Amino acid sequence: MTSSVPSVVSARNLCLTYDTNDGPVHALSNVDLDVRKGDFVSFIGPSGCGKTTFLRVIADLERKTSGDITVNGMTPDEARKARAYGYVFQAAALYPWRTIEKNIALPLEIMGYAKSEQAKRIAQTLDLVNLTGFEKKFPWQLSGGMQQRASIARALAFDADLLLMDEPFGALDEIVRDHLNEQLLKLWKRTNKTICFVTHSIPEAVYLSTKIVVMSPRPGRVTDVIESTLPTERPLDIRETPEFLEIAHRVREGLRAGHSYEE
């Protein structure tokens, strides 16, 4: 992508340090990164490397210690107030006493949308995630994969340009995960959203992304940013091609290079 494409997320020398009883913990260290409009960016690295922390800083759920970060040209606090992003957590986090349509309606209710507009947006987002017909079901009546699709629908309901996804498929079995990866790519192409996606899976990161951000163990640093050369159309069997395996190898090497074995 060219530099003329606007940045949705821009970080410069971003640092975040937690003060604990055992001393400071450096969660993020001098992170420089641009996420451009329409990118699908995966963040990959070992546990504790700051992947989720970076997502939470974008969402204003954590506050930076130093450096700069903007979201759609605003501070994270301003972006949160402007409803500039949707957030999908590791667990579906649906309210069990609300039907699927009522769960999806929740942000729309909070934002004061009229009932007619709520109904329209719920129908649109259910269609996007292939859950039309399940609106009256309760979360416990759906499989884990369907619950996560409902969670994605809720994050899409108010049509934010940016979607933040924190390992949304990590707890699902491989067959369901493959299917949801395919669906997520189709969804991304249909909606033109910008997606920031946290994962531990190298194949998942390579399959989904236009850009893969490799992070080191704490303090979390960006050790490599890999621009994908894969075509836009990606059937699952693309994962067996030399081009795919070459990118996966570079991700693996980046993880290895960033890892300290001296601890």
Secondary structure, DSSP 4 states (H G I P E B T S, - for coil): --TTSPEEEEEEEEEEEEEETTEEEEEEEEEEEEEETT-EEEEE-STTSSHHHHHHHHTTSS--SEEEEEETTB-HHHHHHTT-EEEE-SS----TTS-HHHHHHHHHHHTT--HHHHHHHHHHHHHHTT-TT-TTS-GGGS-HHHHHHHHHHHHHTT--SEEEEESTTTTS-HHHHHHHHHHHHHHHHHH--EEEEEES-HHHHHHH-SEEEEEPSSSB-EEEEEE--S-S---GGGGGSHHHHHHHHHHHHHHHHH-----
